[in-house]
Every structure is written in C-alpha cells, then in structure tokens.
Amino acid sequence: MKFDTKVIRAGIEADPTTGAIVPPIYQTATYVLDEVGKMKGYDYTRSANPTRQVLENNLAALEGGKHGTCFSSGMAAVDSVLKMLSSGDHVVCSDDVYGGVSRLFNDLLINYGLEFTYVNSSNSDEVENAIQQNTKLIWIETPTNPLLKVTDLDAVGKIANQHNIMYGVDATFSTPALLRPLEFGADIVMHSTTKYLSGHNQIIGGAIVTNDKKINDQMEFVQKTIGAVPSPFDCWLTLSGIKTLSIRMERHCVNGIAVAEFLENHPKVKSVSYPGLKSHPGYSIAKKQMLGFSGMISMELEGGIPAGISLMNNVKLCSLAESLGSVETMITHPATMTHADVPKEDRMARGLTDGLVRLSVGIEDKDDIVEDLDQALNS
Ligand SMILES: *Cc1c(COP(=O)(O)O)cnc(C)c1O
C-alpha cells in the first residue's frame, strides 16, 4: 500500500458490529467479561482501547513499523522511552531539542541518576565522540525545534549500530509523510501527534513506533503502569486528522518554501532558517533523506528583539501562539514561549537568541500569509 493510501486505510476497517466506515469512539473505561478469565480482547482502557488500537496500528503502518503505542502527550511519549533506562545510564542528545524535552531531561530525569550530553548532531562525529561506556540511548530531533538543524540519520544510525546503542528520533517536524527514520536505522520514532499528525490544534498527544518487539512490550508496560494514555475521543480526532496528512503536508511544503523565499529577500529580515533553502547548512542532507521540507521556519530580523516583538504583535492573519504543525499559520517567540525554561546561557550557547522568531506556516493561501507578514514587518 502506498503512503497516501495508508493515511486513509492502514489499520482501519469497517466496524465489525455496525459496518460504520469510521471507527467508533469507544468511550468506555472497562469491558464486561464473558466469564472469569475470558474477555473479548480488552480489559481496561488504560491498558488498551479499540479506538486507540486503530490509531496505533495506523501510525505504525505510516512509519513502515510493526508496533505503535500512543500517549497523552509528546512529552509522555519521550518520558516513556527514557523509562527504559536505569540510574547511571547516559544519553547523547541533539543540542537544539524542544524546550520541554530539555526540561524533562535536565530538571527531572537527572534527579533519577540519568546523565545527558548535548551535541550538535548535524555533525555525526560529535555524536560518536560523546559516546561513553554507559551510553544507552542516542536521541535525535530532526529538523530541530526551533533552529531547524538537520541530522544525517543514516550516519548516526551506523554509529548507533556499531556501538550497539538504542537510537531514537523525534520526527515531529517531519512527519512520516516526509521522513521515516526506521528506514535509516532508528529503533524508535517519536511524534508529538499534537502537531502535524492531528494537524488541527484540537488535541495533545504523542506516539512511539518501533519494529522491536522488546521495545514495544516495554512501551505497553509503561502505558498500563503509568497511564499517560490518550482519551478515545482524542485518538478519534487524531485519526480524523491523519486522513488528510499527505495533502496537508504537500501544501505545508509549498507554502513553506514560498514564505521562506519571501522572508529571505525581505530587507527587514537578517537571516532565515528553512531546510529547503539552499543557504541552509542542512539543505543537502534534508534533500537526501526527506521527501519535502515541511512548514517550519525560524528567522532573525535586522532590528533585533524589538523588531521581532513588533512583528509578532502586528500580525493579523497569523496567530501568536505556541505549538506548530496545524492548518493555521502560527508565530512564536521561542525565548519567552516554547523555550522559556531553557536557561539563558544555554539558549545563547546553542544560537537560540532573544530575537529569534519561529513560524509554523499553515495551509491558508500563501499570498495571504505573505501579505500579512509583509504588513507586520513594515509596521
Ligand atoms: C511539541 C513537541 C514535543 C512535545 O509534545 P507535546 O505533545 O506538546 O507534549 C516534543 N518534540 C517536539 C519536536 C515538539 O515540537
């Protein structure tokens, strides 16, 4: 089955009792047993739910993977992966990860004896050089949030394999429509389904896909033991969103390059980061491993911080909001919003300046998006 068919069909069958073409929302906490020890496949919704199961099977198929597990947020999904490690274990991590991920690692998991080293994973030598005796996980985000750094997944996959280290990729910015990390040797793909996968700013959710039965068993164990699972309704909305993933991503890519080129040529804009621009240091790797460049852009303005603030306060069509990957174009100030909890020195060290503006280009008409940005840049 081709990808564009999978988004609509994979793992989705007419409801066996009614023929409903859309899998029902099984809004139930528990399931009645036929007799002691004999159930119809489900016992309690924290462990499993039919609506969630359809979503998990669909997501696994989209990644070309065997197993999927869904969580109540992207953060819960990342945390579940880290729960496979033990005190004293070490993680090598991309330096420009989502702010919530670095908060989880540095402000919480560190208290449980885990150790983290952050590297610029665009340079795979840095990944290899950071490996220690006790390294148990390489955690890569590509492209990164918010600087859009691109990692060569194949190169890091070879390193992980050689050193026999578990390899996880947060591919939230790419989606399986544009990048499928399992094909490049990843053991684990993670998504914040809050973003492009659900695509409509309606839910918070996360997912893990793997081909490894042992990893999947562990993910299911964490689901039922911790209980950070999505509601059946959230799963249903996510499934609904995924049906248009292919055509939405096509439009996000078309609008993304159009807006990036407009910004790159705008006199008030100092620099633009978009993996689809030839000026982007990760352009050739992105072109090699991705089927499109997605809709995320970050930029610095000539007028620095005040100009960035003025832009964000003067947009009319674009929404000043956290989050990304939805149909609406959203503009964000990482230093005070998504990455506010990253200490200032760390932000500066990784190039996340106070003047940085992040744009999640939606699927409105690109001319309207450009017109709005132009008036806000000029006001
Ligand atoms: C949003 C995001 C997360 C966290 O996901 P939530 O659904 O908000 O918990 C993790 N990684 C990346 C790259 C994200 O953009």
The ligand as an SDF file (V2000), in Angstrom:
LIG
                    3D

 15 15  0  0  0  0  0  0  0  0999 V2000
    5.6650   19.7390   20.8210 C   0  0  0  0  0  0  0  0  0  0  0  0
    6.8620   18.8990   20.7310 C   0  0  0  0  0  0  0  0  0  0  0  0
    7.1220   17.9220   21.6970 C   0  0  0  0  0  0  0  0  0  0  0  0
    6.2230   17.7200   22.9110 C   0  0  0  0  0  0  0  0  0  0  0  0
    4.9560   17.2860   22.5340 O   0  0  0  0  0  0  0  0  0  0  0  0
    3.6090   17.6520   23.3550 P   0  0  0  0  0  0  0  0  0  0  0  0
    2.5680   16.9530   22.5640 O   0  0  0  0  0  0  0  0  0  0  0  0
    3.4870   19.1340   23.3700 O   0  0  0  0  0  0  0  0  0  0  0  0
    3.7880   17.0790   24.7230 O   0  0  0  0  0  0  0  0  0  0  0  0
    8.2540   17.1390   21.5450 C   0  0  0  0  0  0  0  0  0  0  0  0
    9.0930   17.3160   20.4990 N   0  0  0  0  0  0  0  0  0  0  0  0
    8.8800   18.2550   19.5520 C   0  0  0  0  0  0  0  0  0  0  0  0
    9.8330   18.3810   18.4220 C   0  0  0  0  0  0  0  0  0  0  0  0
    7.7540   19.0770   19.6370 C   0  0  0  0  0  0  0  0  0  0  0  0
    7.5610   20.0200   18.7120 O   0  0  0  0  0  0  0  0  0  0  0  0
  1  2  1  0
  2  3  1  0
  2 14  2  0
  3  4  1  0
  3 10  2  0
  4  5  1  0
  5  6  1  0
  6  7  2  0
  6  8  1  0
  6  9  1  0
 10 11  1  0
 11 12  2  0
 12 13  1  0
 12 14  1  0
 14 15  1  0
M  END
$$$$
